[in-house]
Amino acid sequence: MRDLVLDRLARAGLVAYGVVYGLVAWLAAALALRDRHGTPSGQGAFQELAHQPAGRWILALVAAALAGLAAQQAFTALRAADGWAARLGAAGRSLVLAVLAVLAARSALGDGSSSGGRQTPKGVTVRLLDLPVGPAIVVALGLFIAGIGVASAVRAFGDSWRDDLELDGRTGASGRLIAVLARSGFLCRAVAFAVIGGMFVWAGITHDPKQSGGLDQAIVRFRDEPYGRWVILVVAVGLGCYGGYNVVRAWYLRRR
């Protein structure tokens, strides 16, 4: 019974996670095309949902689903038999999903719907750089974010993601479709995290918080470069593929 509940929580959470990435991809593409409405981030996606008909009810479901997936990952971290690396990975995913669940719940309740009163990544960087060891912390944060990108790239070129899927999700036409979504999604996610991590590292080295920021700052900075807008659109499509991969993965998720 416990395993069945955890399985249902994981499937619902993966669908919600995929929807969030799909919205982030759409906002990134819009920003690349010079539409400044919305921010391509988890919170930006939640705020976009909040303005849709029945959006707050949908956000409440998203928050519950993400919280359920966070709980499932936390339980996996406690009982994983694949060693400490697997435990730490599951614990990290649980923490990220819990943060997203809180942000979704706050947006559903109408808290933080505007920029006033909320901490932006740049604001956090300013506060960190004011600390005696702040630059080192910012560099470490950037390296951590870039490390997530490296791990995502490894998954893009490897096949470890197949271990989470039932046989039907690894073979045939469905298997080929999932492979395209997974590889392109993980690769573009790696590019996004590497760029954001690099911006934080450079901000820490130069002591300049203006050099840091999230995906929206990266897009604004690079879209006017030669072919920059097209590169950003490709990354946005890839992030959409990653969202689609998580939705499809929920259907073919292998029971543990």
C-alpha positions as CSV (number, residue, x, y, z in Angstrom):
1,M,0.0,0.0,0.0
2,R,2.8,2.4,0.9
3,D,4.6,1.7,-2.4
4,L,1.4,2.3,-4.3
5,V,0.9,5.7,-2.6
6,L,4.5,6.7,-3.3
7,D,4.1,5.6,-7.0
8,R,0.9,7.8,-7.4
9,L,2.6,10.7,-5.7
10,A,5.6,10.4,-8.0
11,R,3.5,10.2,-11.2
12,A,1.4,13.3,-10.2
13,G,4.5,15.2,-9.2
14,L,6.2,14.4,-12.5
15,V,3.3,15.7,-14.5
16,A,3.3,19.0,-12.4
17,Y,7.1,19.3,-12.8
18,G,6.7,18.8,-16.5
19,V,4.0,21.5,-16.7
20,V,6.3,23.9,-14.8
21,Y,9.2,23.4,-17.3
22,G,6.8,23.8,-20.2
23,L,5.7,27.2,-18.9
24,V,9.3,28.2,-18.2
25,A,10.1,27.3,-21.8
26,W,7.2,29.3,-23.1
27,L,8.2,32.3,-21.0
28,A,11.9,32.0,-22.2
29,A,10.8,32.0,-25.8
30,A,8.6,35.0,-25.3
31,L,11.4,36.9,-23.6
32,A,13.8,36.0,-26.4
33,L,11.4,37.6,-28.8
34,R,11.5,40.8,-26.7
35,D,8.2,40.2,-24.9
36,R,9.2,41.1,-21.3
37,H,5.9,39.7,-19.8
38,G,6.7,37.0,-17.3
39,T,9.9,35.6,-16.0
40,P,11.3,32.2,-17.2
41,S,11.6,30.7,-13.7
42,G,9.6,28.5,-11.5
43,Q,8.1,31.5,-9.7
44,G,7.4,33.2,-13.0
45,A,5.6,30.2,-14.3
46,F,3.5,30.0,-11.1
47,Q,2.6,33.7,-11.4
48,E,1.6,33.2,-15.1
49,L,-0.7,30.3,-14.0
50,A,-2.2,32.4,-11.2
51,H,-3.5,34.9,-13.8
52,Q,-5.3,32.2,-15.8
53,P,-9.0,31.2,-15.3
54,A,-9.1,28.8,-12.3
55,G,-5.3,29.4,-12.1
56,R,-5.2,29.4,-8.4
57,W,-7.0,26.1,-8.1
58,I,-4.6,24.6,-10.7
59,L,-1.7,26.0,-8.7
60,A,-3.0,24.4,-5.5
61,L,-3.0,21.0,-7.3
62,V,0.5,21.7,-8.7
63,A,1.7,22.5,-5.2
64,A,0.2,19.4,-3.8
65,A,1.7,17.2,-6.6
66,L,5.1,18.7,-6.2
67,A,5.0,18.3,-2.4
68,G,4.0,14.7,-3.0
69,L,7.0,14.1,-5.4
70,A,9.3,15.8,-2.8
71,A,8.0,13.4,-0.1
72,Q,8.6,10.5,-2.5
73,Q,12.2,11.6,-3.2
74,A,12.8,12.1,0.5
75,F,11.7,8.6,1.2
76,T,13.9,7.4,-1.7
77,A,16.8,9.2,-0.1
78,L,16.3,7.3,3.1
79,R,15.9,3.9,1.6
80,A,18.1,4.0,-1.5
81,A,20.3,1.0,-1.8
82,D,22.6,2.4,-4.5
83,G,25.0,4.2,-2.2
84,W,25.4,7.7,-0.9
85,A,25.5,9.3,-4.3
86,A,22.0,8.1,-5.0
87,R,20.8,9.2,-1.5
88,L,22.3,12.7,-1.9
89,G,20.8,13.0,-5.4
90,A,17.3,12.1,-4.2
91,A,17.7,14.4,-1.1
92,G,18.7,17.3,-3.4
93,R,15.8,16.7,-5.7
94,S,13.5,16.5,-2.7
95,L,14.7,19.9,-1.5
96,V,14.3,21.6,-4.9
97,L,10.8,20.1,-5.3
98,A,9.8,21.2,-1.8
99,V,10.9,24.8,-2.6
100,L,8.9,24.7,-5.8
101,A,5.9,23.4,-3.9
102,V,6.1,26.3,-1.4
103,L,6.4,28.8,-4.2
104,A,3.4,27.3,-6.0
105,A,1.4,27.4,-2.8
106,R,2.3,31.0,-2.1
107,S,1.3,32.0,-5.6
108,A,-2.0,30.1,-5.2
109,L,-2.7,32.1,-2.1
110,G,-1.8,35.3,-3.8
111,D,1.4,35.9,-1.8
112,G,4.4,37.2,-3.8
113,S,2.4,37.8,-7.0
114,S,4.3,41.0,-7.5
115,S,7.9,41.7,-7.4
116,G,7.6,43.9,-4.4
117,G,8.8,42.2,-1.2
118,R,10.3,39.1,-2.7
119,Q,13.9,38.2,-3.0
120,T,15.3,38.2,-6.5
121,P,18.4,36.2,-7.4
122,K,20.2,39.5,-7.9
123,G,19.0,40.8,-4.5
124,V,20.3,37.6,-2.8
125,T,23.7,38.0,-4.6
126,V,24.0,41.6,-3.4
127,R,23.4,40.5,0.2
128,L,25.9,37.6,-0.1
129,L,28.6,39.8,-1.6
130,D,28.3,42.2,1.4
131,L,29.5,39.3,3.7
132,P,33.2,38.9,4.4
133,V,33.2,35.5,2.7
134,G,30.3,36.4,0.3
135,P,32.3,36.3,-3.0
136,A,33.4,32.7,-2.1
137,I,29.8,31.7,-1.3
138,V,28.6,33.2,-4.6
139,V,31.3,31.3,-6.5
140,A,30.5,28.1,-4.7
141,L,26.8,28.6,-5.5
142,G,27.7,29.2,-9.2
143,L,29.8,26.0,-9.2
144,F,26.9,24.1,-7.6
145,I,24.5,25.3,-10.3
146,A,27.0,24.5,-13.0
147,G,27.5,21.1,-11.5
148,I,23.7,20.4,-11.9
149,G,24.2,21.4,-15.6
150,V,27.1,18.9,-15.9
151,A,25.1,16.1,-14.3
152,S,22.2,16.9,-16.7
153,A,24.6,16.8,-19.7
154,V,25.9,13.4,-18.5
155,R,22.3,12.1,-18.4
156,A,21.7,13.5,-21.9
157,F,24.6,11.5,-23.4
158,G,24.0,8.5,-21.2
159,D,21.2,6.0,-20.8
160,S,20.7,6.1,-17.0
161,W,17.4,7.9,-17.4
162,R,16.0,4.7,-19.0
163,D,16.3,2.9,-15.7
164,D,13.2,4.8,-14.5
165,L,11.0,3.6,-17.3
166,E,9.0,0.5,-17.9
167,L,10.0,-1.6,-20.9
168,D,7.2,0.0,-23.1
169,G,8.9,3.3,-22.5
170,R,12.3,2.1,-23.6
171,T,11.3,0.3,-26.8
172,G,9.3,0.9,-30.0
173,A,8.0,4.2,-31.3
174,S,7.2,5.4,-27.7
175,G,10.8,4.6,-26.7
176,R,12.2,6.6,-29.6
177,L,10.0,9.6,-28.8
178,I,11.0,9.5,-25.2
179,A,14.6,9.3,-26.1
180,V,14.4,12.4,-28.3
181,L,12.6,14.3,-25.5
182,A,15.0,13.1,-22.8
183,R,18.2,13.8,-24.6
184,S,17.3,17.2,-26.0
185,G,15.7,18.2,-22.7
186,F,18.6,17.2,-20.5
187,L,21.1,18.8,-22.9
188,C,19.3,22.1,-23.1
189,R,18.7,22.1,-19.4
190,A,22.5,21.6,-19.0
191,V,23.2,24.6,-21.2
192,A,20.8,26.8,-19.1
193,F,22.2,25.7,-15.8
194,A,25.8,26.1,-17.0
195,V,25.2,29.6,-18.2
196,I,23.4,30.6,-15.0
197,G,26.1,29.0,-12.9
198,G,28.8,30.8,-14.9
199,M,27.1,34.1,-14.3
200,F,27.2,33.6,-10.6
201,V,30.8,32.5,-10.6
202,W,31.8,35.6,-12.6
203,A,29.8,37.8,-10.2
204,G,31.7,36.3,-7.3
205,I,35.1,36.8,-8.9
206,T,34.4,40.4,-10.0
207,H,32.3,41.3,-6.9
208,D,29.7,42.6,-9.3
209,P,26.1,41.4,-8.5
210,K,24.9,42.8,-11.9
211,Q,26.8,39.9,-13.5
212,S,24.6,37.3,-11.7
213,G,21.0,36.4,-12.3
214,G,18.6,33.7,-13.5
215,L,17.5,32.5,-16.9
216,D,15.8,35.8,-17.8
217,Q,18.9,37.9,-17.2
218,A,20.9,35.4,-19.3
219,I,18.4,35.7,-22.1
220,V,18.4,39.5,-22.1
221,R,22.2,39.5,-22.1
222,F,22.7,37.1,-25.0
223,R,19.7,37.6,-27.3
224,D,21.3,40.6,-29.1
225,E,24.4,38.6,-29.9
226,P,24.8,37.2,-33.4
227,Y,22.3,34.3,-33.7
228,G,21.7,34.7,-29.9
229,R,17.9,34.8,-30.3
230,W,17.9,31.6,-32.3
231,V,20.1,29.8,-29.8
232,I,17.8,30.9,-26.9
233,L,14.8,29.7,-28.8
234,V,16.5,26.3,-29.3
235,V,17.2,26.2,-25.6
236,A,13.5,27.1,-24.9
237,V,12.3,24.3,-27.1
238,G,14.7,21.9,-25.3
239,L,13.4,23.0,-22.0
240,G,9.9,22.3,-23.3
241,C,11.1,18.9,-24.4
242,Y,12.4,18.3,-20.8
243,G,8.9,19.2,-19.5
244,G,7.3,16.8,-22.0
245,Y,9.7,14.1,-21.0
246,N,8.7,14.4,-17.4
247,V,5.0,14.2,-18.3
248,V,5.5,11.1,-20.5
249,R,7.8,9.6,-17.9
250,A,5.0,9.8,-15.4
251,W,3.0,7.4,-17.7
252,Y,5.8,4.9,-18.2
253,L,7.4,5.2,-14.7
254,R,8.7,1.9,-13.5
255,R,7.3,0.6,-10.3
256,R,10.0,0.0,-7.7
